[in-house]
């Protein structure tokens, strides 16, 4: 079964206190939803139209699990704490091993 991933790239962080409050709540929501954080900040080298800012990558056992965690009450509470504290690109993507890629994705 393909895994699900949260990929979040922060364009700007305008309120570090809101981000800290979000991080505390989001960590609990992610863990409760079965997510595993693979990347949290660190060095970034951006290419093409990329931006060299904070990047977060979280893995879930399935795409559906990733979507459910994002829609959970616990994560919604984290989003309220974050409110307008950042501008980011957040997406949920389905991951496939190269040997499992559906033919319509080639």
N, CA, C and O atoms as a printed pandas DataFrame, in Angstrom:
     atom_number atom_name residue_name chain_id  residue_number  x_coord  y_coord  z_coord
0              1         N          UNK        A               1    0.851   -1.181    0.000
1              2        CA          UNK        A               1    0.000    0.000    0.000
2              3         C          UNK        A               1    0.893    1.240    0.000
3              4         O          UNK        A               1    1.849    1.309    0.773
4              5         N          UNK        A               2    0.597    2.207   -0.846
5              6        CA          UNK        A               2    1.392    3.441   -0.888
6              7         C          UNK        A               2    1.269    4.233    0.421
7              8         O          UNK        A               2    0.202    4.305    1.030
8              9         N          UNK        A               3    2.367    4.806    0.819
9             10        CA          UNK        A               3    2.388    5.634    2.024
10            11         C          UNK        A               3    1.855    7.023    1.706
11            12         O          UNK        A               3    1.741    7.410    0.544
12            13         N          UNK        A               4    1.535    7.754    2.746
13            14        CA          UNK        A               4    1.111    9.146    2.601
14            15         C          UNK        A               4    2.115   10.044    3.295
15            16         O          UNK        A               4    2.707    9.666    4.306
16            17         N          UNK        A               5    2.304   11.234    2.748
17            18        CA          UNK        A               5    3.286   12.171    3.296
18            19         C          UNK        A               5    2.700   13.564    3.411
19            20         O          UNK        A               5    1.983   14.027    2.523
20            21         N          UNK        A               6    3.011   14.224    4.512
21            22        CA          UNK        A               6    2.786   15.654    4.638
22            23         C          UNK        A               6    4.086   16.320    4.238
23            24         O          UNK        A               6    5.145   15.992    4.773
24            25         N          UNK        A               7    4.016   17.245    3.313
25            26        CA          UNK        A               7    5.176   18.027    2.894
26            27         C          UNK        A               7    4.824   19.489    3.125
27            28         O          UNK        A               7    3.860   20.004    2.559
28            29         N          UNK        A               8    5.606   20.141    3.949
29            30        CA          UNK        A               8    5.328   21.531    4.290
30            31         C          UNK        A               8    6.594   22.355    4.153
31            32         O          UNK        A               8    7.619   22.043    4.759
32            33         N          UNK        A               9    6.517   23.409    3.350
33            34        CA          UNK        A               9    7.644   24.327    3.158
34            35         C          UNK        A               9    7.183   25.711    3.588
35            36         O          UNK        A               9    6.210   26.252    3.062
36            37         N          UNK        A              10    7.886   26.261    4.538
37            38        CA          UNK        A              10    7.516   27.559    5.108
38            39         C          UNK        A              10    8.140   28.675    4.282
39            40         O          UNK        A              10    9.357   28.716    4.103
40            41         N          UNK        A              11    7.313   29.568    3.785
41            42        CA          UNK        A              11    7.812   30.732    3.033
42            43         C          UNK        A              11    8.283   31.807    3.997
43            44         O          UNK        A              11    9.362   32.375    3.828
44            45         N          UNK        A              12    7.460   32.087    5.020
45            46        CA          UNK        A              12    7.824   33.076    6.036
46            47         C          UNK        A              12    7.295   32.617    7.388
47            48         O          UNK        A              12    6.271   31.940    7.481
48            49         N          UNK        A              13    8.014   33.001    8.421
49            50        CA          UNK        A              13    7.582   32.778    9.799
50            51         C          UNK        A              13    7.485   34.158   10.430
51            52         O          UNK        A              13    8.498   34.761   10.784
52            53         N          UNK        A              14    6.259   34.655   10.570
53            54        CA          UNK        A              14    6.069   36.010   11.085
54            55         C          UNK        A              14    5.850   36.042   12.593
55            56         O          UNK        A              14    6.017   37.089   13.218
56            57         N          UNK        A              15    5.478   34.914   13.182
57            58        CA          UNK        A              15    5.239   34.873   14.625
58            59         C          UNK        A              15    5.788   33.564   15.199
59            60         O          UNK        A              15    5.074   32.562   15.241
60            61         N          UNK        A              16    7.053   33.565   15.642
61            62        CA          UNK        A              16    7.662   32.351   16.185
62            63         C          UNK        A              16    6.918   31.773   17.394
63            64         O          UNK        A              16    6.956   30.562   17.613
64            65         N          UNK        A              17    6.251   32.607   18.171
65            66        CA          UNK        A              17    5.501   32.103   19.329
66            67         C          UNK        A              17    4.298   31.276   18.886
67            68         O          UNK        A              17    4.005   30.239   19.480
68            69         N          UNK        A              18    3.604   31.729   17.849
69            70        CA          UNK        A              18    2.483   30.947   17.313
70            71         C          UNK        A              18    2.994   29.627   16.732
71            72         O          UNK        A              18    2.357   28.586   16.894
72            73         N          UNK        A              19    4.133   29.672   16.062
73            74        CA          UNK        A              19    4.710   28.456   15.499
74            75         C          UNK        A              19    5.080   27.478   16.617
75            76         O          UNK        A              19    4.860   26.276   16.474
76            77         N          UNK        A              20    5.634   27.970   17.723
77            78        CA          UNK        A              20    5.995   27.105   18.851
78            79         C          UNK        A              20    4.750   26.450   19.452
79            80         O          UNK        A              20    4.768   25.264   19.778
80            81         N          UNK        A              21    3.670   27.221   19.598
81            82        CA          UNK        A              21    2.421   26.664   20.128
82            83         C          UNK        A              21    1.862   25.611   19.179
83            84         O          UNK        A              21    1.405   24.554   19.613
84            85         N          UNK        A              22    1.902   25.904   17.891
85            86        CA          UNK        A              22    1.454   24.948   16.865
86            87         C          UNK        A              22    2.276   23.668   16.938
87            88         O          UNK        A              22    1.721   22.570   16.934
88            89         N          UNK        A              23    3.608   23.808   17.006
89            90        CA          UNK        A              23    4.486   22.632   17.017
90            91         C          UNK        A              23    4.142   21.683   18.153
91            92         O          UNK        A              23    4.112   20.467   17.966
92            93         N          UNK        A              24    3.882   22.235   19.322
93            94        CA          UNK        A              24    3.546   21.408   20.487
94            95         C          UNK        A              24    2.264   20.614   20.239
95            96         O          UNK        A              24    2.215   19.411   20.494
96            97         N          UNK        A              25    1.233   21.287   19.743
97            98        CA          UNK        A              25   -0.044   20.623   19.484
98            99         C          UNK        A              25    0.026   19.698   18.269
99           100         O          UNK        A              25   -0.523   18.597   18.287
100          101         N          UNK        A              26    0.694   20.146   17.231
101          102        CA          UNK        A              26    0.775   19.344   16.003
102          103         C          UNK        A              26    1.546   18.052   16.237
103          104         O          UNK        A              26    1.185   17.008   15.694
104          105         N          UNK        A              27    2.601   18.114   17.038
105          106        CA          UNK        A              27    3.387   16.906   17.324
106          107         C          UNK        A              27    2.481   15.826   17.918
107          108         O          UNK        A              27    2.544   14.665   17.514
108          109         N          UNK        A              28    1.647   16.208   18.869
109          110        CA          UNK        A              28    0.723   15.244   19.493
110          111         C          UNK        A              28   -0.275   14.706   18.473
111          112         O          UNK        A              28   -0.559   13.509   18.447
112          113         N          UNK        A              29   -0.803   15.591   17.637
113          114        CA          UNK        A              29   -1.792   15.181   16.634
114          115         C          UNK        A              29   -1.175   14.230   15.614
115          116         O          UNK        A              29   -1.799   13.245   15.220
116          117         N          UNK        A              30    0.044   14.524   15.189
117          118        CA          UNK        A              30    0.736   13.667   14.221
118          119         C          UNK        A              30    0.988   12.288   14.820
119          120         O          UNK        A              30    0.722   11.270   14.181
120          121         N          UNK        A              31    1.500   12.257   16.044
121          122        CA          UNK        A              31    1.771   10.971   16.688
122          123         C          UNK        A              31    0.483   10.177   16.887
123          124         O          UNK        A              31    0.462    8.968   16.653
124          125         N          UNK        A              32   -0.594   10.841   17.317
125          126        CA          UNK        A              32   -1.878   10.159   17.503
126          127         C          UNK        A              32   -2.418    9.620   16.182
127          128         O          UNK        A              32   -3.116    8.606   16.159
128          129         N          UNK        A              33   -2.097   10.295   15.091
129          130        CA          UNK        A              33   -2.550    9.870   13.774
130          131         C          UNK        A              33   -1.641    8.857   13.106
131          132         O          UNK        A              33   -1.889    8.448   11.972
132          133         N          UNK        A              34   -0.579    8.447   13.808
133          134        CA          UNK        A              34    0.328    7.434   13.264
134          135         C          UNK        A              34    1.451    7.989   12.411
135          136         O          UNK        A              34    2.131    7.228   11.722
136          137         N          UNK        A              35    1.664    9.302   12.440
137          138        CA          UNK        A              35    2.715    9.911   11.621
138          139         C          UNK        A              35    4.091    9.818   12.256
139          140         O          UNK        A              35    4.235    9.750   13.477
140          141         N          UNK        A              36    5.108    9.817   11.384
141          142        CA          UNK        A              36    6.506    9.799   11.801
142          143         C          UNK        A              36    7.224   10.956   11.113
143          144         O          UNK        A              36    7.219   11.059    9.886
144          145         N          UNK        A              37    7.827   11.806   11.896
145          146        CA          UNK        A              37    8.529   12.959   11.339
146          147         C          UNK        A              37    9.887   12.516   10.814
147          148         O          UNK        A              37   10.697   11.971   11.563
148          149         N          UNK        A              38   10.137   12.749    9.528
149          150        CA          UNK        A              38   11.414   12.414    8.905
150          151         C          UNK        A              38   12.322   13.623    8.802
151          152         O          UNK        A              38   13.531   13.510    9.000
152          153         N          UNK        A              39   11.750   14.784    8.493
153          154        CA          UNK        A              39   12.528   16.013    8.327
154          155         C          UNK        A              39   11.821   17.112    9.105
155          156         O          UNK        A              39   10.608   17.287    8.984
156          157         N          UNK        A              40   12.582   17.851    9.903
157          158        CA          UNK        A              40   12.036   18.979   10.653
158          159         C          UNK        A              40   13.106   20.059   10.680
159          160         O          UNK        A              40   13.998   20.058   11.527
160          161         N          UNK        A              41   12.993   20.977    9.735
161          162        CA          UNK        A              41   13.995   22.036    9.653
162          163         C          UNK        A              41   15.281   21.507    9.038
163          164         O          UNK        A              41   15.245   20.649    8.156
164          165         N          UNK        A              42   16.414   22.016    9.502
165          166        CA          UNK        A              42   17.704   21.592    8.962
166          167         C          UNK        A              42   18.112   22.410    7.755
167          168         O          UNK        A              42   17.423   23.344    7.342
168          169         N          UNK        A              43   19.234   22.039    7.210
169          170        CA          UNK        A              43   19.778   22.784    6.066
170          171         C          UNK        A              43   18.986   22.485    4.801
171          172         O          UNK        A              43   18.498   21.372    4.601
172          173         N          UNK        A              44   18.870   23.500    3.952
173          174        CA          UNK        A              44   18.128   23.382    2.698
174          175         C          UNK        A              44   18.954   24.009    1.582
175          176         O          UNK        A              44   19.487   25.107    1.744
176          177         N          UNK        A              45   19.061   23.326    0.467
177          178        CA          UNK        A              45   19.604   23.893   -0.761
178          179         C          UNK        A              45   18.457   23.869   -1.761
179          180         O          UNK        A              45   17.993   22.799   -2.154
180          181         N          UNK        A              46   18.005   25.039   -2.168
181          182        CA          UNK        A              46   16.855   25.130   -3.073
182          183         C          UNK        A              46   17.329   25.297   -4.515
183          184         O          UNK        A              46   18.326   25.969   -4.778
184          185         N          UNK        A              47   16.607   24.681   -5.437
185          186        CA          UNK        A              47   16.890   24.790   -6.864
186          187         C          UNK        A              47   15.622   25.220   -7.588
187          188         O          UNK        A              47   14.519   25.152   -7.045
188          189         N          UNK        A              48   15.808   25.662   -8.821
189          190        CA          UNK        A              48   14.704   26.098   -9.668
190          191         C          UNK        A              48   13.883   27.168   -8.942
191          192         O          UNK        A              48   14.443   28.194   -8.554
192          193         N          UNK        A              49   12.596   26.967   -8.750
193          194        CA          UNK        A              49   11.760   27.972   -8.078
194          195         C          UNK        A              49   11.626   27.691   -6.583
195          196         O          UNK        A              49   10.787   28.296   -5.916
196          197         N          UNK        A              50   12.442   26.782   -6.050
197          198        CA          UNK        A              50   12.367   26.420   -4.639
198          199         C          UNK        A              50   12.808   27.546   -3.727
199          200         O          UNK        A              50   13.469   28.493   -4.153
200          201         N          UNK        A              51   12.432   27.428   -2.471
201          202        CA          UNK        A              51   12.828   28.408   -1.477
202          203         C          UNK        A              51   13.588   27.696   -0.359
203          204         O          UNK        A              51   13.209   26.600    0.053
204          205         N          UNK        A              52   14.634   28.306    0.117
205          206        CA          UNK        A              52   15.492   27.705    1.138
206          207         C          UNK        A              52   14.991   28.084    2.530
207          208         O          UNK        A              52   15.622   28.871    3.235
208          209         N          UNK        A              53   13.878   27.528    2.905
209          210        CA          UNK        A              53   13.285   27.800    4.217
210          211         C          UNK        A              53   12.974   26.482    4.911
211          212         O          UNK        A              53   13.201   25.404    4.362
212          213         N          UNK        A              54   12.457   26.588    6.109
213          214        CA          UNK        A              54   12.107   25.436    6.931
214          215         C          UNK        A              54   11.245   24.460    6.121
215          216         O          UNK        A              54   10.270   24.856    5.482
216          217         N          UNK        A              55   11.619   23.191    6.159
217          218        CA          UNK        A              55   10.887   22.143    5.458
218          219         C          UNK        A              55   10.562   21.032    6.448
219          220         O          UNK        A              55   11.393   20.671    7.281
220          221         N          UNK        A              56    9.352   20.493    6.353
221          222        CA          UNK        A              56    8.916   19.410    7.224
222          223         C          UNK        A              56    8.384   18.282    6.349
223          224         O          UNK        A              56    7.622   18.520    5.413
224          225         N          UNK        A              57    8.792   17.043    6.662
225          226        CA          UNK        A              57    8.314   15.858    5.953
226          227         C          UNK        A              57    7.872   14.831    6.990
227          228         O          UNK        A              57    8.656   14.415    7.842
228          229         N          UNK        A              58    6.606   14.430    6.905
229          230        CA          UNK        A              58    6.044   13.460    7.841
230          231         C          UNK        A              58    5.444   12.311    7.042
231          232         O          UNK        A              58    4.705   12.530    6.082
232          233         N          UNK        A              59    5.767   11.088    7.445
233          234        CA          UNK        A              59    5.280    9.893    6.759
234          235         C          UNK        A              59    4.159    9.228    7.551
235          236         O          UNK        A              59    4.198    9.158    8.779
236          237         N          UNK        A              60    3.159    8.741    6.818
237          238        CA          UNK        A              60    2.059    7.949    7.379
238          239         C          UNK        A              60    1.999    6.627    6.630
239          240         O          UNK        A              60    2.504    6.518    5.512
240          241         N          UNK        A              61    1.386    5.630    7.238
241          242        CA          UNK        A              61    1.319    4.312    6.606
242          243         C          UNK        A              61    0.494    4.294    5.327
243          244         O          UNK        A              61    0.669    3.406    4.492
244          245         N          UNK        A              62   -0.405    5.266    5.161
245          246        CA          UNK        A              62   -1.203    5.338    3.933
246          247         C          UNK        A              62   -1.589    6.788    3.655
247          248         O          UNK        A              62   -1.532    7.639    4.543
248          249         N          UNK        A              63   -1.975    7.052    2.432
249          250        CA          UNK        A              63   -2.454    8.378    2.039
250          251         C          UNK        A              63   -3.698    8.736    2.852
251          252         O          UNK        A              63   -3.839    9.862    3.331
252          253         N          UNK        A              64   -4.597    7.760    3.000
253          254        CA          UNK        A              64   -5.839    7.995    3.741
254          255         C          UNK        A              64   -5.549    8.363    5.197
255          256         O          UNK        A              64   -6.215    9.226    5.769
256          257         N          UNK        A              65   -4.566    7.712    5.783
257          258        CA          UNK        A              65   -4.183    8.015    7.159
258          259         C          UNK        A              65   -3.647    9.441    7.263
259          260         O          UNK        A              65   -3.932   10.141    8.235
260          261         N          UNK        A              66   -2.882    9.872    6.278
261          262        CA          UNK        A              66   -2.345   11.231    6.260
262          263         C          UNK        A              66   -3.465   12.260    6.167
263          264         O          UNK        A              66   -3.437   13.278    6.860
264          265         N          UNK        A              67   -4.445   11.998    5.317
265          266        CA          UNK        A              67   -5.583   12.913    5.173
266          267         C          UNK        A              67   -6.396   12.945    6.469
267          268         O          UNK        A              67   -6.807   14.017    6.916
268          269         N          UNK        A              68   -6.627   11.791    7.067
269          270        CA          UNK        A              68   -7.411   11.732    8.304
270          271         C          UNK        A              68   -6.711   12.487    9.435
271          272         O          UNK        A              68   -7.370   13.161   10.226
272          273         N          UNK        A              69   -5.402   12.381    9.519
273          274        CA          UNK        A              69   -4.663   13.092   10.561
274          275         C          UNK        A              69   -4.786   14.600   10.368
275          276         O          UNK        A              69   -4.917   15.342   11.342
276          277         N          UNK        A              70   -4.746   15.056    9.119
277          278        CA          UNK        A              70   -4.888   16.494    8.826
278          279         C          UNK        A              70   -6.284   16.990    9.199
279          280         O          UNK        A              70   -6.443   18.131    9.631
280          281         N          UNK        A              71   -7.282   16.148    9.034
281          282        CA          UNK        A              71   -8.663   16.524    9.317
282          283         C          UNK        A              71   -9.066   16.293   10.775
283          284         O          UNK        A              71  -10.176   16.654   11.165
284          285         N          UNK        A              72   -8.186   15.699   11.587
285          286        CA          UNK        A              72   -8.518   15.362   12.976
286          287         C          UNK        A              72   -8.761   16.615   13.818
287          288         O          UNK        A              72   -8.244   17.692   13.521
288          289         N          UNK        A              73   -9.546   16.452   14.856
289          290        CA          UNK        A              73   -9.827   17.570   15.778
290          291         C          UNK        A              73   -8.542   18.067   16.431
291          292         O          UNK        A              73   -8.371   19.270   16.634
292          293         N          UNK        A              74   -7.647   17.156   16.757
293          294        CA          UNK        A              74   -6.387   17.545   17.402
294          295         C          UNK        A              74   -5.550   18.423   16.479
295          296         O          UNK        A              74   -4.961   19.406   16.929
296          297         N          UNK        A              75   -5.492   18.079   15.187
297          298        CA          UNK        A              75   -4.698   18.901   14.268
298          299         C          UNK        A              75   -5.397   20.231   13.978
299          300         O          UNK        A              75   -4.736   21.253   13.793
300          301         N          UNK        A              76   -6.712   20.221   13.938
301          302        CA          UNK        A              76   -7.437   21.476   13.735
302          303         C          UNK        A              76   -7.153   22.446   14.876
303          304         O          UNK        A              76   -7.061   23.655   14.659
304          305         N          UNK        A              77   -7.015   21.919   16.092
305          306        CA          UNK        A              77   -6.654   22.756   17.237
306          307         C          UNK        A              77   -5.260   23.367   17.030
307          308         O          UNK        A              77   -5.033   24.534   17.353
308          309         N          UNK        A              78   -4.343   22.578   16.496
309          310        CA          UNK        A              78   -2.993   23.085   16.210
310          311         C          UNK        A              78   -3.046   24.210   15.180
311          312         O          UNK        A              78   -2.333   25.205   15.308
312          313         N          UNK        A              79   -3.887   24.055   14.161
313          314        CA          UNK        A              79   -4.004   25.091   13.136
314          315         C          UNK        A              79   -4.559   26.395   13.698
315          316         O          UNK        A              79   -4.167   27.478   13.262
316          317         N          UNK        A              80   -5.470   26.296   14.663
317          318        CA          UNK        A              80   -5.996   27.506   15.310
318          319         C          UNK        A              80   -4.858   28.227   16.035
319          320         O          UNK        A              80   -4.762   29.453   15.977
320          321         N          UNK        A              81   -4.004   27.474   16.711
321          322        CA          UNK        A              81   -2.875   28.084   17.416
322          323         C          UNK        A              81   -1.910   28.746   16.441
323          324         O          UNK        A              81   -1.335   29.789   16.750
324          325         N          UNK        A              82   -1.728   28.147   15.265
325          326        CA          UNK        A              82   -0.815   28.706   14.262
326          327         C          UNK        A              82   -1.397   29.947   13.606
327          328         O          UNK        A              82   -0.678   30.918   13.371
328          329         N          UNK        A              83   -2.664   29.927   13.315
329          330        CA          UNK        A              83   -3.423   30.980   12.623
330          331         C          UNK        A              83   -2.576   31.661   11.555
331          332         O          UNK        A              83   -2.206   31.018   10.573
332          333         N          UNK        A              84   -2.263   32.924   11.716
333          334        CA          UNK        A              84   -1.520   33.679   10.695
334          335         C          UNK        A              84   -0.035   33.825   11.032
335          336         O          UNK        A              84    0.618   34.762   10.573
336          337         N          UNK        A              85    0.491   32.906   11.827
337          338        CA          UNK        A              85    1.885   33.005   12.259
338          339         C          UNK        A              85    2.913   32.641   11.210
339          340         O          UNK        A              85    4.093   32.956   11.360
340          341         N          UNK        A              86    2.475   31.975   10.141
341          342        CA          UNK        A              86    3.388   31.574    9.065
342          343         C          UNK        A              86    2.668   31.658    7.725
343          344         O          UNK        A              86    1.440   31.722    7.655
344          345         N          UNK        A              87    3.462   31.656    6.679
345          346        CA          UNK        A              87    2.949   31.412    5.327
346          347         C          UNK        A              87    3.696   30.187    4.843
347          348         O          UNK        A              87    4.927   30.164    4.845
348          349         N          UNK        A              88    2.956   29.166    4.427
349          350        CA          UNK        A              88    3.611   27.921    4.022
350          351         C          UNK        A              88    2.854   27.248    2.891
351          352         O          UNK        A              88    1.689   27.542    2.626
352          353         N          UNK        A              89    3.546   26.346    2.243
353          354        CA          UNK        A              89    2.973   25.470    1.226
354          355         C          UNK        A              89    2.835   24.110    1.895
355          356         O          UNK        A              89    3.839   23.459    2.183
356          357         N          UNK        A              90    1.607   23.672    2.145
357          358        CA          UNK        A              90    1.346   22.392    2.811
358          359         C          UNK        A              90    0.602   21.504    1.833
359          360         O          UNK        A              90   -0.415   21.905    1.268
360          361         N          UNK        A              91    1.105   20.311    1.639
361          362        CA          UNK        A              91    0.401   19.372    0.765
362          363         C          UNK        A              91    0.513   17.956    1.300
363          364         O          UNK        A              91    1.453   17.622    2.022
364          365         N          UNK        A              92   -0.444   17.142    0.942
365          366        CA          UNK        A              92   -0.426   15.721    1.272
366          367         C          UNK        A              92   -0.229   14.975   -0.039
367          368         O          UNK        A              92   -0.974   15.175   -0.999
368          369         N          UNK        A              93    0.780   14.117   -0.069
369          370        CA          UNK        A              93    1.090   13.397   -1.305
370          371         C          UNK        A              93    1.115   11.901   -1.048
371          372         O          UNK        A              93    1.410   11.449    0.058
372          373         N          UNK        A              94    0.804   11.149   -2.080
373          374        CA          UNK        A              94    0.872    9.698   -2.024
374          375         C          UNK        A              94    2.233    9.272   -2.562
375          376         O          UNK        A              94    2.654    9.714   -3.631
376          377         N          UNK        A              95    2.911    8.416   -1.817
377          378        CA          UNK        A              95    4.235    7.961   -2.239
378          379         C          UNK        A              95    4.210    6.532   -2.725
379          380         O          UNK        A              95    3.495    5.689   -2.183
380          381         N          UNK        A              96    4.991    6.268   -3.744
381          382        CA          UNK        A              96    5.107    4.922   -4.301
382          383         C          UNK        A              96    6.584    4.564   -4.408
383          384         O          UNK        A              96    7.413    5.419   -4.720
384          385         N          UNK        A              97    6.909    3.311   -4.151
385          386        CA          UNK        A              97    8.250    2.830   -4.463
386          387         C          UNK        A              97    8.321    2.743   -5.991
387          388         O          UNK        A              97    7.301    2.541   -6.651
388          389         N          UNK        A              98    9.482    2.892   -6.532
389          390        CA          UNK        A              98    9.599    2.866   -7.992
390          391         C          UNK        A              98    9.062    1.580   -8.583
391          392         O          UNK        A              98    8.609    1.576   -9.728
392          393         N          UNK        A              99    9.098    0.493   -7.839
393          394        CA          UNK        A              99    8.567   -0.773   -8.348
394          395         C          UNK        A              99    7.055   -0.853   -8.233
395          396         O          UNK        A              99    6.445   -1.778   -8.769
396          397         N          UNK        A             100    6.424    0.125   -7.525
397          398        CA          UNK        A             100    4.982    0.097   -7.310
398          399         C          UNK        A             100    4.248    1.208   -8.038
399          400         O          UNK        A             100    3.035    1.339   -7.872
400          401         N          UNK        A             101    4.926    2.001   -8.827
401          402        CA          UNK        A             101    4.301    3.160   -9.453
402          403         C          UNK        A             101    3.236    2.706  -10.455
403          404         O          UNK        A             101    3.529    1.928  -11.363
404          405         N          UNK        A             102    2.007    3.189  -10.291
405          406        CA          UNK        A             102    0.952    2.829  -11.254
406          407         C          UNK        A             102    1.335    3.285  -12.654
407          408         O          UNK        A             102    2.035    4.284  -12.817
408          409         N          UNK        A             103    0.881    2.560  -13.655
409          410        CA          UNK        A             103    1.262    2.852  -15.026
410          411         C          UNK        A             103    0.823    4.253  -15.463
411          412         O          UNK        A             103    1.459    4.849  -16.332
412          413         N          UNK        A             104   -0.251    4.786  -14.878
413          414        CA          UNK        A             104   -0.706    6.104  -15.303
414          415         C          UNK        A             104    0.187    7.230  -14.752
415          416         O          UNK        A             104   -0.008    8.393  -15.106
416          417         N          UNK        A             105    1.148    6.904  -13.903
417          418        CA          UNK        A             105    2.066    7.932  -13.364
418          419         C          UNK        A             105    3.414    7.945  -14.080
419          420         O          UNK        A             105    4.262    8.778  -13.762
420          421         N          UNK        A             106    3.629    7.055  -15.025
421          422        CA          UNK        A             106    4.921    7.011  -15.751
422          423         C          UNK        A             106    5.022    8.159  -16.724
423          424         O          UNK        A             106    6.028    8.290  -17.422
